[in-house]
Amino acid sequence: MIKHRLSIVEMTGLPAIGAGSLLAAWQWLIPALGVPAYILPTPAAVVRTFATEWRFLLLNAVPTWYEALLGFLLGNILAVLLAIVFVYNPRLRTAYFPVVLLFNTIPVLALAPIIILVFGLGILPKVIIAALLCFFPTLVNTTRGLNLATANELELMHVLSASDWETFWRLRAPRATPLLFASLRISATTCVIGAIVGEWIGSNEGLGAVIIQSTFNYQAERLFAAVLLASLSGIVFFTAVAQIERIFHRQQRQSG
């Protein structure tokens, strides 16, 4: 079988063509089908609203970014620390890891009202919801990564009289780094989702509040503009984590 390798132009141009064709269909086909603008506005109307109301949208995006960032840090730090505990305490991992995974099966939309009820309507419950969405993927992947060291490698470190601390930093941590960064990239987008879900349940500010208010007020252009800004926020967070990963690996290669 002959495999056709795409050129750089094709790899960048084809996605642009695909997105452009869908936007063009949305711009011209939806109005032609008679769909009212208050239900599904055209891309041009959304961009126009984004341009005219950017101050309002940005003002509401700031608390969402803050909640998402705090949730990202809190969820991932706790996940990494718990993963280390699980790796060095197999009995504790056997006892509580299934409980953690079972807890992860609860839909966040079902869990969010409980968190709001317990912690109130401040910033804390939004941060907790964002942290929960970051916590589970990082815990699972970091635990798996830290356990990738083989028995022979661990035995070699023991023969070399390496301490547990040295074994962790020289063997376990490097093995876990790729999986950890993969989880961080996922968390970079889910933390924004968690913050918005928290704002849906109880908040007067933030992109989640704008989305809910715009829905009930039939402000479709503002609704789509807020969703667009939320999507762009996730992309920016993801790109930032990917850039940090590239810098980390570059420094690792230079130091190696």
C-alpha positions as CSV (number, residue, x, y, z in Angstrom):
1,M,0.0,0.0,0.0
2,I,1.3,3.4,-1.0
3,K,1.0,6.0,1.8
4,H,0.5,9.5,0.7
5,R,2.4,12.0,2.9
6,L,0.8,15.4,3.2
7,S,3.0,18.4,2.6
8,I,3.2,21.3,5.0
9,V,0.9,23.4,2.8
10,E,-1.7,20.6,2.8
11,M,-1.4,20.1,6.6
12,T,-2.1,23.8,7.2
13,G,-4.3,24.6,4.3
14,L,-6.7,21.6,4.4
15,P,-7.9,22.3,8.0
16,A,-8.4,26.0,7.0
17,I,-10.4,24.9,4.0
18,G,-12.5,22.6,6.1
19,A,-13.2,25.2,8.8
20,G,-13.9,27.8,6.2
21,S,-16.3,25.7,4.3
22,L,-18.3,24.9,7.4
23,L,-18.4,28.6,8.4
24,A,-19.5,29.5,4.9
25,A,-22.3,26.9,5.1
26,W,-23.3,28.3,8.5
27,Q,-23.2,31.9,7.2
28,W,-25.3,31.3,4.0
29,L,-27.2,28.1,4.5
30,I,-28.8,28.6,7.9
31,P,-30.5,31.9,6.9
32,A,-31.6,30.3,3.6
33,L,-33.3,27.6,5.6
34,G,-35.3,30.2,7.5
35,V,-33.7,29.6,10.9
36,P,-34.3,32.8,13.0
37,A,-31.2,34.8,14.0
38,Y,-32.3,34.8,17.7
39,I,-31.9,31.0,17.7
40,L,-28.8,30.5,15.5
41,P,-27.0,33.7,14.5
42,T,-24.6,33.8,11.6
43,P,-20.8,33.8,12.2
44,A,-20.7,37.4,11.0
45,A,-23.2,38.4,13.7
46,V,-21.2,36.6,16.4
47,V,-18.0,38.2,15.3
48,R,-19.7,41.6,15.2
49,T,-21.0,41.1,18.7
50,F,-17.6,39.9,19.9
51,A,-16.1,43.1,18.5
52,T,-18.7,45.5,20.0
53,E,-19.0,43.8,23.4
54,W,-15.4,42.7,24.0
55,R,-15.1,44.8,27.1
56,F,-18.1,43.2,28.7
57,L,-16.9,39.7,27.6
58,L,-13.4,40.3,28.8
59,L,-14.6,41.6,32.2
60,N,-16.5,38.4,32.7
61,A,-13.7,36.2,31.3
62,V,-11.3,37.4,34.0
63,P,-13.0,35.6,37.0
64,T,-13.4,32.5,34.8
65,W,-9.7,32.5,34.0
66,Y,-8.8,33.0,37.6
67,E,-11.0,30.2,38.8
68,A,-9.7,27.9,36.1
69,L,-6.1,28.7,36.8
70,L,-6.5,28.1,40.6
71,G,-8.5,24.9,39.9
72,F,-5.7,23.7,37.5
73,L,-3.0,24.3,40.0
74,L,-4.9,22.8,43.0
75,G,-6.2,19.7,41.1
76,N,-2.9,18.8,39.5
77,I,-0.7,19.4,42.6
78,L,-3.0,17.3,44.8
79,A,-3.1,14.6,42.1
80,V,0.7,14.4,41.8
81,L,1.1,14.3,45.6
82,L,-1.5,11.6,46.0
83,A,0.1,9.6,43.1
84,I,3.4,9.7,44.9
85,V,1.7,8.4,48.1
86,F,0.0,5.6,46.1
87,V,3.3,4.5,44.5
88,Y,5.2,4.3,47.8
89,N,2.3,2.8,49.8
90,P,0.7,-0.1,47.8
91,R,-1.7,-0.9,50.6
92,L,-3.1,2.6,50.6
93,R,-3.3,2.6,46.8
94,T,-5.2,-0.7,46.9
95,A,-7.6,0.6,49.5
96,Y,-8.4,4.0,48.1
97,F,-7.6,4.0,44.4
98,P,-10.9,2.2,43.5
99,V,-12.8,4.7,45.7
100,V,-11.2,7.6,43.8
101,L,-12.1,6.1,40.4
102,L,-15.6,5.4,41.6
103,F,-15.9,9.0,42.7
104,N,-14.9,10.0,39.2
105,T,-17.9,8.3,37.7
106,I,-20.2,11.0,39.3
107,P,-21.2,13.5,36.6
108,V,-19.8,16.9,37.4
109,L,-23.2,18.5,36.7
110,A,-24.7,16.3,39.4
111,L,-21.8,17.0,41.8
112,A,-21.6,20.8,41.2
113,P,-24.9,21.6,43.1
114,I,-23.7,19.7,46.1
115,I,-20.4,21.5,46.1
116,I,-22.2,24.9,45.8
117,L,-24.5,23.9,48.6
118,V,-21.6,23.0,50.9
119,F,-19.2,25.8,50.1
120,G,-21.6,28.6,49.2
121,L,-21.6,30.9,46.2
122,G,-18.1,32.3,46.4
123,I,-15.0,31.5,44.3
124,L,-14.1,28.4,46.3
125,P,-16.7,26.0,44.8
126,K,-15.9,27.0,41.2
127,V,-12.2,26.3,42.0
128,I,-13.1,23.0,43.5
129,I,-15.1,21.9,40.5
130,A,-12.4,23.0,38.1
131,A,-9.8,21.1,40.3
132,L,-11.9,17.9,40.3
133,L,-11.9,17.8,36.5
134,C,-8.1,18.2,36.5
135,F,-7.5,15.8,39.4
136,F,-8.5,12.4,38.1
137,P,-6.7,12.2,34.7
138,T,-3.5,13.5,36.4
139,L,-3.8,11.1,39.3
140,V,-4.3,8.1,37.0
141,N,-1.6,9.0,34.5
142,T,1.0,10.1,37.1
143,T,0.5,6.9,39.1
144,R,0.9,4.8,36.0
145,G,4.0,6.8,34.9
146,L,5.7,6.5,38.3
147,N,5.2,2.7,38.2
148,L,6.8,2.3,34.7
149,A,10.2,1.6,36.2
150,T,10.9,-2.2,35.9
151,A,12.0,-4.4,38.7
152,N,15.4,-4.8,37.2
153,E,15.8,-1.0,37.1
154,L,14.7,-0.6,40.7
155,E,17.1,-3.4,41.7
156,L,20.0,-1.6,39.8
157,M,19.3,1.6,41.8
158,H,19.3,-0.4,45.0
159,V,22.7,-2.0,44.0
160,L,24.0,1.5,43.4
161,S,23.0,2.4,46.9
162,A,20.5,5.0,45.6
163,S,18.1,6.4,48.2
164,D,14.4,6.5,47.6
165,W,14.7,10.2,46.9
166,E,17.4,9.6,44.2
167,T,15.4,6.7,42.7
168,F,12.4,8.9,42.5
169,W,14.1,11.8,40.8
170,R,16.5,9.8,38.5
171,L,14.2,6.9,37.5
172,R,10.5,7.3,38.4
173,A,10.0,11.0,37.7
174,P,11.5,11.0,34.2
175,R,9.4,8.0,33.3
176,A,6.2,9.7,34.5
177,T,7.0,13.1,32.9
178,P,5.4,12.3,29.4
179,L,2.2,11.0,30.9
180,L,2.1,13.9,33.4
181,F,2.3,16.5,30.6
182,A,-0.3,14.6,28.6
183,S,-2.6,15.0,31.6
184,L,-1.7,18.7,32.1
185,R,-2.7,19.3,28.4
186,I,-6.1,17.7,29.1
187,S,-6.5,19.6,32.3
188,A,-5.7,22.9,30.6
189,T,-9.0,22.7,28.8
190,T,-11.1,20.9,31.4
191,C,-10.3,23.5,34.1
192,V,-12.0,26.1,32.0
193,I,-15.0,23.8,31.6
194,G,-15.1,23.2,35.4
195,A,-15.0,26.9,36.1
196,I,-17.9,27.6,33.7
197,V,-20.0,24.7,35.1
198,G,-19.5,26.2,38.6
199,E,-20.7,29.6,37.3
200,W,-23.7,27.9,35.7
201,I,-24.9,26.7,39.1
202,G,-24.5,29.9,41.0
203,S,-22.7,33.1,39.9
204,N,-23.5,36.6,38.8
205,E,-20.2,37.0,36.9
206,G,-18.0,34.9,34.6
207,L,-18.5,33.4,31.2
208,G,-20.7,30.7,32.6
209,A,-23.1,33.3,34.0
210,V,-23.1,35.2,30.7
211,I,-23.9,32.0,28.9
212,I,-26.9,31.2,31.2
213,Q,-28.2,34.8,31.2
214,S,-27.9,35.1,27.4
215,T,-29.7,31.8,26.9
216,F,-32.7,32.9,29.1
217,N,-32.8,36.4,27.5
218,Y,-32.6,35.0,23.9
219,Q,-29.4,37.0,23.3
220,A,-28.0,34.4,20.8
221,E,-25.2,36.6,19.5
222,R,-23.8,37.3,23.0
223,L,-24.3,33.6,23.9
224,F,-22.2,32.4,20.9
225,A,-19.6,35.1,21.5
226,A,-19.2,34.0,25.2
227,V,-18.9,30.3,24.0
228,L,-16.3,31.4,21.5
229,L,-14.3,33.2,24.1
230,A,-14.5,30.2,26.4
231,S,-13.2,28.0,23.6
232,L,-10.3,30.4,22.9
233,S,-9.5,30.4,26.6
234,G,-9.1,26.7,26.6
235,I,-6.9,26.9,23.5
236,V,-4.7,29.5,25.1
237,F,-4.3,27.4,28.3
238,F,-3.5,24.3,26.2
239,T,-0.9,26.2,24.2
240,A,0.7,27.6,27.3
241,V,1.1,24.1,28.8
242,A,2.4,22.7,25.5
243,Q,5.0,25.5,25.4
244,I,6.1,24.8,29.0
245,E,6.5,21.1,28.0
246,R,8.7,22.0,25.0
247,I,10.8,24.3,27.2
248,F,11.1,21.5,29.8
249,H,12.2,18.9,27.3
250,R,14.6,21.3,25.7
251,Q,16.3,22.0,29.0
252,Q,16.4,18.3,29.8
253,R,18.2,17.6,26.5
254,Q,20.7,20.4,27.1
255,S,21.4,19.2,30.7
256,G,21.7,15.6,29.5
